[in-house]
């Protein structure tokens, strides 16, 4: 387990990044995949209120898989949703490229 924070990054991004990674690992999905179903009317509505409100259901969390088995996760926070997702996706793609 590791955590890195850029100088000057907003303090809430620390917990957001950690919780995004935890959510991705627990549910074996990208946090952005969980977003739609957890909105009002969705089959997972209220999911973000579980586990002491540590479940994050917006962009930036990605599971890390090895041969289709989740072995970890990454959580990115501090930018826009699009930026967080782009960085998380890039990191996972880079990891998978190096494992092959």
Rosetta blueprint (number, residue, H / E / L):
1 X L
2 X L
3 X L
4 X L
5 X L
6 X L
7 X L
8 X L
9 X L
10 X L
11 X L
12 X H
13 X H
14 X H
15 X H
16 X H
17 X H
18 X H
19 X H
20 X H
21 X H
22 X H
23 X H
24 X H
25 X H
26 X H
27 X H
28 X L
29 X L
30 X L
31 X H
32 X H
33 X H
34 X H
35 X H
36 X H
37 X H
38 X L
39 X L
40 X L
41 X L
42 X L
43 X L
44 X L
45 X L
46 X L
47 X H
48 X H
49 X H
50 X L
51 X L
52 X L
53 X L
54 X L
55 X L
56 X L
57 X L
58 X L
59 X L
60 X L
61 X E
62 X E
63 X E
64 X E
65 X E
66 X E
67 X L
68 X L
69 X E
70 X E
71 X E
72 X E
73 X E
74 X E
75 X E
76 X L
77 X L
78 X L
79 X L
80 X L
81 X H
82 X H
83 X H
84 X H
85 X H
86 X H
87 X H
88 X H
89 X H
90 X H
91 X H
92 X H
93 X H
94 X H
95 X H
96 X H
97 X H
98 X H
99 X H
100 X L
